[in-house]
């Protein structure tokens, strides 16, 4: 049987395991607010204002995070996106990725 000090220590350690996971997730509501500037090209619904602009609605969040970080650090080249991503924090990127992932858009074409 655990004493109260051991029980508190175990509960504290378990809680600490969940904090990074919660912090790692993006917030779609915050992403919606941050997406205002994105809408000029990618549309209010994430489907683009021009066929040459990528559809962001439904995009996989991890892919979008990777792409935005690559634009930000210059390893992926695009004059417009490099400029747009320069001032994004890691949390901004997570929030935008969560928001666009939450929208109806891309379809899973894998064979089932």
C-alpha positions in Angstrom: 0.0 0.0 0.0 1.3 3.4 -1.0 1.8 6.1 1.6 0.4 9.6 0.8 3.9 11.1 -0.1 4.5 8.2 -2.6 1.0 8.6 -4.1 1.5 12.4 -4.5 4.9 11.8 -6.1 3.5 9.3 -8.5 0.5 11.5 -9.5 2.9 14.5 -10.0 5.1 12.4 -12.3 2.2 11.1 -14.3 0.8 14.7 -14.7 4.2 15.8 -16.0 4.1 13.2 -18.7 0.9 14.7 -20.1 1.9 18.4 -20.1 4.3 18.2 -23.1 1.6 16.4 -25.1 -0.9 19.1 -24.4 1.6 21.8 -25.1 2.6 20.2 -28.4 -1.0 20.3 -29.8 -2.1 23.2 -31.9 -5.3 25.1 -31.1 -7.6 25.3 -34.1 -9.5 28.3 -32.7 -6.2 30.3 -32.3 -5.2 29.1 -35.7 -8.5 30.5 -37.2 -7.6 33.9 -35.8 -4.0 33.7 -37.0 -5.1 32.6 -40.5 -6.4 36.0 -41.5 -3.3 36.9 -43.5 -3.3 33.4 -45.1 -6.8 34.0 -46.5 -5.6 36.4 -49.2 -4.2 33.5 -51.2 -5.6 30.4 -49.6 -9.2 31.6 -49.1 -11.4 31.9 -46.1 -12.2 28.2 -46.4 -8.7 27.0 -47.1 -9.5 26.1 -50.7 -7.5 28.9 -52.4 -8.4 32.0 -54.3 -6.6 30.8 -57.4 -6.0 27.3 -58.7 -2.2 27.8 -58.5 -2.4 28.2 -54.7 -2.4 25.0 -52.6 -5.5 23.8 -50.8 -4.8 23.9 -47.1 -8.2 22.7 -45.9 -7.9 19.2 -44.5 -4.1 19.2 -44.9 -2.3 16.9 -42.5 -1.1 19.0 -39.5 2.3 17.4 -39.3 3.0 18.0 -43.0 1.9 21.6 -42.7 4.1 22.2 -39.6 7.0 20.7 -41.5 6.4 22.9 -44.6 5.9 26.1 -42.6 9.1 25.5 -40.6 11.0 24.8 -43.8 9.8 28.0 -45.4 10.7 29.9 -42.2 14.2 28.5 -42.0 14.8 28.8 -45.8 15.3 25.1 -46.6 12.1 25.3 -48.7 12.1 28.1 -51.2 9.1 30.3 -52.1 9.4 34.1 -52.0 5.9 34.7 -50.7 5.8 31.9 -48.2 9.3 32.6 -46.9 8.2 36.2 -46.1 4.9 35.1 -44.6 6.5 32.5 -42.3 9.4 34.5 -41.1 7.7 35.8 -38.0 5.7 32.7 -37.1 6.5 31.1 -33.8 6.4 27.3 -33.4 3.1 27.7 -31.6 1.7 29.9 -34.4 2.6 27.1 -36.8 1.0 24.4 -34.7 -2.2 26.5 -34.3 -2.4 27.2 -38.1 -1.8 23.5 -38.9 -4.5 22.4 -36.4 -6.9 24.9 -37.9 -6.4 24.0 -41.5 -6.4 20.3 -40.6 -9.9 20.8 -39.0 -11.4 22.1 -42.2 -13.2 20.0 -44.8 -10.9 19.6 -47.7 -8.4 17.1 -48.9 -9.6 13.6 -49.2 -7.9 10.3 -48.2 -7.4 8.5 -51.5 -5.8 5.4 -50.0 -7.3 2.0 -51.0 -9.1 0.4 -48.2 
